[in-house]
């Protein structure tokens, strides 16, 4: 009934967001009281960057605070307690189910707890220790993407060339395993941060080459890869591919001038650039007077 009150001109993203919000609101807030909710995003929505998970975690946190179920951290730099973070994550996962149907839970876990996580069907979601806080450049190709279309493309290619495609998929798993191993060595202080970043760069390059072989890249993504490579950086697609966004590793110590020059080169080709931190803290809350 409440969903039918939305204007007919509302986009599918707005409808999904409203449905997720109402699901959480009706289950968390036992005392019905009106309030105004304003949601903004510094990153593009629907570009494979986990914006729905960010939305879900923020809404879950807000409603749990509003209902008095959890308490506001004492200062803006304080974290929620482990108990409260788990509660936020569980409700955010419910929101993600409303939006996506059958999500893995990785995106909302990352948004809630921060840091880095590893997901396998066998072991579920686990913290990746030793992953450093890094800066990435996210570049939006502005090319519309379809996860369903890209998945179907890989499926058909696998049917036609099962041995080759299975080998490529095994190689992607091996790259993920190498990344995990390198992070664990960093956690144990057996390699330097520079060694770790250099390994990341090689693995990112290899991963993107395999994704090209699977047919899920796009000429615009390859142009981003070329431009960033000319400036000494490594890039790969993020999300399902076929458009959407690419991520570029920025080495620690890279000057603001060099980053600005790189972004200018990308934006000259019509791309949109965003700076983002990975491996950082998860959800936080503060009161603005």
ZIUR-V151653 format. One record per residue. N is the residue number from 1. RES is the residue in one small letter. SS is DSSP state (alpha for helix, beta for strand, coil for the rest). PSI is psi in degrees with one decimal (999 if undefined). Layout:
BEGIN
n:N res:RES ss:SS psi:PSI
n:N res:RES ss:SS psi:PSI
END
This chain:
BEGIN
n:1 res:x ss:coil psi:-48.2
n:2 res:x ss:coil psi:-36.8
n:3 res:x ss:alpha psi:-31.0
n:4 res:x ss:alpha psi:-12.9
n:5 res:x ss:alpha psi:-9.7
n:6 res:x ss:coil psi:144.8
n:7 res:x ss:coil psi:145.8
n:8 res:x ss:coil psi:-21.8
n:9 res:x ss:coil psi:-4.0
n:10 res:x ss:coil psi:139.3
n:11 res:x ss:coil psi:166.1
n:12 res:x ss:alpha psi:-34.7
n:13 res:x ss:alpha psi:-43.8
n:14 res:x ss:alpha psi:-42.9
n:15 res:x ss:alpha psi:-43.8
n:16 res:x ss:alpha psi:-41.1
n:17 res:x ss:alpha psi:-42.9
n:18 res:x ss:alpha psi:-41.4
n:19 res:x ss:alpha psi:-42.9
n:20 res:x ss:alpha psi:-43.7
n:21 res:x ss:alpha psi:-47.5
n:22 res:x ss:alpha psi:-36.1
n:23 res:x ss:alpha psi:-47.6
n:24 res:x ss:alpha psi:-40.7
n:25 res:x ss:alpha psi:-45.4
n:26 res:x ss:alpha psi:-22.7
n:27 res:x ss:alpha psi:-25.6
n:28 res:x ss:alpha psi:-44.5
n:29 res:x ss:coil psi:100.1
n:30 res:x ss:coil psi:-27.4
n:31 res:x ss:coil psi:113.3
n:32 res:x ss:coil psi:117.7
n:33 res:x ss:coil psi:135.2
n:34 res:x ss:coil psi:149.5
n:35 res:x ss:coil psi:164.9
n:36 res:x ss:coil psi:127.5
n:37 res:x ss:coil psi:121.4
n:38 res:x ss:coil psi:120.2
n:39 res:x ss:coil psi:127.0
n:40 res:x ss:coil psi:157.1
n:41 res:x ss:coil psi:136.5
n:42 res:x ss:coil psi:-8.1
n:43 res:x ss:coil psi:156.4
n:44 res:x ss:coil psi:144.1
n:45 res:x ss:coil psi:140.7
n:46 res:x ss:coil psi:24.7
n:47 res:x ss:coil psi:16.3
n:48 res:x ss:coil psi:24.4
n:49 res:x ss:coil psi:9.4
n:50 res:x ss:coil psi:27.3
n:51 res:x ss:alpha psi:-32.8
n:52 res:x ss:alpha psi:-36.9
n:53 res:x ss:alpha psi:-40.3
n:54 res:x ss:alpha psi:-44.8
n:55 res:x ss:alpha psi:-46.7
n:56 res:x ss:alpha psi:-42.9
n:57 res:x ss:alpha psi:-41.8
n:58 res:x ss:alpha psi:-44.5
n:59 res:x ss:alpha psi:-43.3
n:60 res:x ss:alpha psi:-43.9
n:61 res:x ss:alpha psi:-46.7
n:62 res:x ss:alpha psi:-49.4
n:63 res:x ss:alpha psi:-35.3
n:64 res:x ss:alpha psi:-36.7
n:65 res:x ss:alpha psi:-45.6
n:66 res:x ss:alpha psi:-36.0
n:67 res:x ss:coil psi:-8.9
n:68 res:x ss:coil psi:9.8
n:69 res:x ss:coil psi:-36.9
n:70 res:x ss:coil psi:165.3
n:71 res:x ss:coil psi:147.6
n:72 res:x ss:coil psi:134.0
n:73 res:x ss:coil psi:149.2
n:74 res:x ss:coil psi:-44.6
n:75 res:x ss:coil psi:166.9
n:76 res:x ss:coil psi:-22.8
n:77 res:x ss:coil psi:-8.1
n:78 res:x ss:coil psi:152.2
n:79 res:x ss:coil psi:158.3
n:80 res:x ss:coil psi:157.7
n:81 res:x ss:coil psi:162.8
n:82 res:x ss:alpha psi:-40.3
n:83 res:x ss:alpha psi:-46.1
n:84 res:x ss:alpha psi:-37.4
n:85 res:x ss:alpha psi:-41.6
n:86 res:x ss:alpha psi:-37.8
n:87 res:x ss:alpha psi:-45.3
n:88 res:x ss:alpha psi:-45.7
n:89 res:x ss:alpha psi:-41.0
n:90 res:x ss:alpha psi:-43.4
n:91 res:x ss:alpha psi:-37.0
n:92 res:x ss:alpha psi:-35.8
n:93 res:x ss:alpha psi:-37.8
n:94 res:x ss:alpha psi:-42.7
n:95 res:x ss:alpha psi:-43.0
n:96 res:x ss:alpha psi:-35.4
n:97 res:x ss:alpha psi:-38.9
n:98 res:x ss:alpha psi:-40.4
n:99 res:x ss:alpha psi:-44.2
n:100 res:x ss:alpha psi:-18.6
n:101 res:x ss:coil psi:-64.2
n:102 res:x ss:coil psi:66.2
n:103 res:x ss:coil psi:161.8
n:104 res:x ss:coil psi:-26.2
n:105 res:x ss:coil psi:-3.8
n:106 res:x ss:alpha psi:-47.7
n:107 res:x ss:alpha psi:-47.3
n:108 res:x ss:alpha psi:-31.9
n:109 res:x ss:alpha psi:-42.2
n:110 res:x ss:alpha psi:-43.8
n:111 res:x ss:alpha psi:-34.1
n:112 res:x ss:alpha psi:-53.6
n:113 res:x ss:alpha psi:-20.1
n:114 res:x ss:beta psi:-164.3
n:115 res:x ss:coil psi:-143.2
n:116 res:x ss:coil psi:148.9
n:117 res:x ss:beta psi:150.6
n:118 res:x ss:beta psi:134.8
n:119 res:x ss:beta psi:129.0
n:120 res:x ss:beta psi:150.5
n:121 res:x ss:coil psi:-32.5
n:122 res:x ss:coil psi:-45.2
n:123 res:x ss:coil psi:-4.9
n:124 res:x ss:beta psi:-146.1
n:125 res:x ss:beta psi:126.7
n:126 res:x ss:beta psi:149.6
n:127 res:x ss:beta psi:137.9
n:128 res:x ss:coil psi:101.4
n:129 res:x ss:coil psi:146.7
n:130 res:x ss:coil psi:1.5
n:131 res:x ss:coil psi:121.3
n:132 res:x ss:coil psi:161.6
n:133 res:x ss:coil psi:122.0
n:134 res:x ss:beta psi:158.1
n:135 res:x ss:beta psi:135.3
n:136 res:x ss:beta psi:154.1
n:137 res:x ss:beta psi:123.5
n:138 res:x ss:beta psi:124.1
n:139 res:x ss:beta psi:119.4
n:140 res:x ss:beta psi:119.6
n:141 res:x ss:coil psi:-19.7
n:142 res:x ss:coil psi:11.2
n:143 res:x ss:coil psi:121.6
n:144 res:x ss:coil psi:143.4
n:145 res:x ss:coil psi:159.9
n:146 res:x ss:coil psi:110.0
n:147 res:x ss:alpha psi:-43.4
n:148 res:x ss:alpha psi:-43.4
n:149 res:x ss:alpha psi:-43.0
n:150 res:x ss:alpha psi:-38.6
n:151 res:x ss:alpha psi:-42.3
n:152 res:x ss:alpha psi:-37.0
n:153 res:x ss:alpha psi:-44.5
n:154 res:x ss:alpha psi:-39.4
n:155 res:x ss:alpha psi:-45.5
n:156 res:x ss:alpha psi:-39.3
n:157 res:x ss:alpha psi:-35.6
n:158 res:x ss:alpha psi:-37.6
n:159 res:x ss:alpha psi:-38.2
n:160 res:x ss:alpha psi:-37.8
n:161 res:x ss:coil psi:65.5
n:162 res:x ss:alpha psi:-43.1
n:163 res:x ss:alpha psi:-44.7
n:164 res:x ss:alpha psi:-49.3
n:165 res:x ss:alpha psi:-40.6
n:166 res:x ss:alpha psi:-36.8
n:167 res:x ss:alpha psi:-39.3
n:168 res:x ss:alpha psi:-42.4
n:169 res:x ss:alpha psi:-38.0
n:170 res:x ss:alpha psi:-36.0
n:171 res:x ss:alpha psi:-37.3
n:172 res:x ss:alpha psi:-40.8
n:173 res:x ss:alpha psi:-40.2
n:174 res:x ss:alpha psi:-38.1
n:175 res:x ss:alpha psi:-43.4
n:176 res:x ss:alpha psi:-41.4
n:177 res:x ss:alpha psi:-39.8
n:178 res:x ss:alpha psi:-40.0
n:179 res:x ss:alpha psi:-45.3
n:180 res:x ss:alpha psi:-44.7
n:181 res:x ss:alpha psi:-42.2
n:182 res:x ss:alpha psi:-39.2
n:183 res:x ss:alpha psi:-40.2
n:184 res:x ss:alpha psi:-37.5
n:185 res:x ss:alpha psi:-37.7
n:186 res:x ss:alpha psi:-39.4
n:187 res:x ss:alpha psi:-31.6
n:188 res:x ss:coil psi:4.1
n:189 res:x ss:coil psi:34.1
n:190 res:x ss:coil psi:-6.0
n:191 res:x ss:coil psi:158.4
n:192 res:x ss:coil psi:163.8
n:193 res:x ss:alpha psi:-38.6
n:194 res:x ss:alpha psi:-42.3
n:195 res:x ss:alpha psi:-42.0
n:196 res:x ss:alpha psi:-46.6
n:197 res:x ss:alpha psi:-41.4
n:198 res:x ss:alpha psi:-38.2
n:199 res:x ss:alpha psi:-42.8
n:200 res:x ss:alpha psi:-45.4
n:201 res:x ss:alpha psi:-43.7
n:202 res:x ss:alpha psi:-43.5
n:203 res:x ss:alpha psi:-39.1
n:204 res:x ss:alpha psi:-43.9
n:205 res:x ss:alpha psi:-44.5
n:206 res:x ss:alpha psi:-42.4
n:207 res:x ss:alpha psi:-44.4
n:208 res:x ss:alpha psi:-38.0
n:209 res:x ss:alpha psi:-39.3
n:210 res:x ss:alpha psi:-40.1
n:211 res:x ss:alpha psi:-33.3
n:212 res:x ss:alpha psi:-44.3
n:213 res:x ss:alpha psi:-30.2
n:214 res:x ss:coil psi:-9.5
n:215 res:x ss:coil psi:18.2
n:216 res:x ss:coil psi:7.8
n:217 res:x ss:coil psi:-167.3
n:218 res:x ss:coil psi:148.5
n:219 res:x ss:alpha psi:-35.5
n:220 res:x ss:alpha psi:-38.4
n:221 res:x ss:alpha psi:-38.0
n:222 res:x ss:alpha psi:-30.3
n:223 res:x ss:alpha psi:-41.3
n:224 res:x ss:alpha psi:-43.4
n:225 res:x ss:alpha psi:-41.9
n:226 res:x ss:alpha psi:-47.3
n:227 res:x ss:alpha psi:-46.2
n:228 res:x ss:alpha psi:-35.1
n:229 res:x ss:alpha psi:-38.0
n:230 res:x ss:alpha psi:-21.6
n:231 res:x ss:coil psi:10.1
n:232 res:x ss:coil psi:20.1
n:233 res:x ss:coil psi:161.4
n:234 res:x ss:coil psi:139.4
n:235 res:x ss:beta psi:157.2
n:236 res:x ss:beta psi:162.6
n:237 res:x ss:beta psi:159.6
n:238 res:x ss:beta psi:152.5
n:239 res:x ss:coil psi:-151.3
n:240 res:x ss:coil psi:-16.8
n:241 res:x ss:coil psi:-166.3
n:242 res:x ss:coil psi:13.2
n:243 res:x ss:coil psi:-143.7
n:244 res:x ss:coil psi:-132.4
n:245 res:x ss:beta psi:160.1
n:246 res:x ss:beta psi:150.3
n:247 res:x ss:beta psi:143.3
n:248 res:x ss:beta psi:126.9
n:249 res:x ss:beta psi:129.7
n:250 res:x ss:beta psi:117.5
n:251 res:x ss:coil psi:142.4
n:252 res:x ss:coil psi:136.5
n:253 res:x ss:coil psi:-6.9
n:254 res:x ss:coil psi:132.0
n:255 res:x ss:coil psi:156.3
n:256 res:x ss:alpha psi:-35.7
n:257 res:x ss:alpha psi:-44.0
n:258 res:x ss:alpha psi:-40.2
n:259 res:x ss:alpha psi:-43.1
n:260 res:x ss:alpha psi:-41.1
n:261 res:x ss:alpha psi:-41.9
n:262 res:x ss:alpha psi:-47.7
n:263 res:x ss:alpha psi:-39.3
n:264 res:x ss:alpha psi:-42.4
n:265 res:x ss:alpha psi:-38.1
n:266 res:x ss:alpha psi:-42.8
n:267 res:x ss:alpha psi:-25.7
n:268 res:x ss:coil psi:-22.0
n:269 res:x ss:coil psi:6.6
n:270 res:x ss:coil psi:7.6
n:271 res:x ss:coil psi:160.4
n:272 res:x ss:beta psi:129.2
n:273 res:x ss:beta psi:140.2
n:274 res:x ss:beta psi:138.2
n:275 res:x ss:beta psi:136.2
n:276 res:x ss:beta psi:150.3
n:277 res:x ss:beta psi:139.3
n:278 res:x ss:beta psi:155.4
n:279 res:x ss:coil psi:14.9
n:280 res:x ss:coil psi:-170.0
n:281 res:x ss:beta psi:158.2
n:282 res:x ss:coil psi:-143.8
n:283 res:x ss:coil psi:137.6
n:284 res:x ss:coil psi:159.1
n:285 res:x ss:coil psi:146.0
n:286 res:x ss:coil psi:153.3
n:287 res:x ss:coil psi:131.5
n:288 res:x ss:coil psi:114.8
n:289 res:x ss:coil psi:999
END
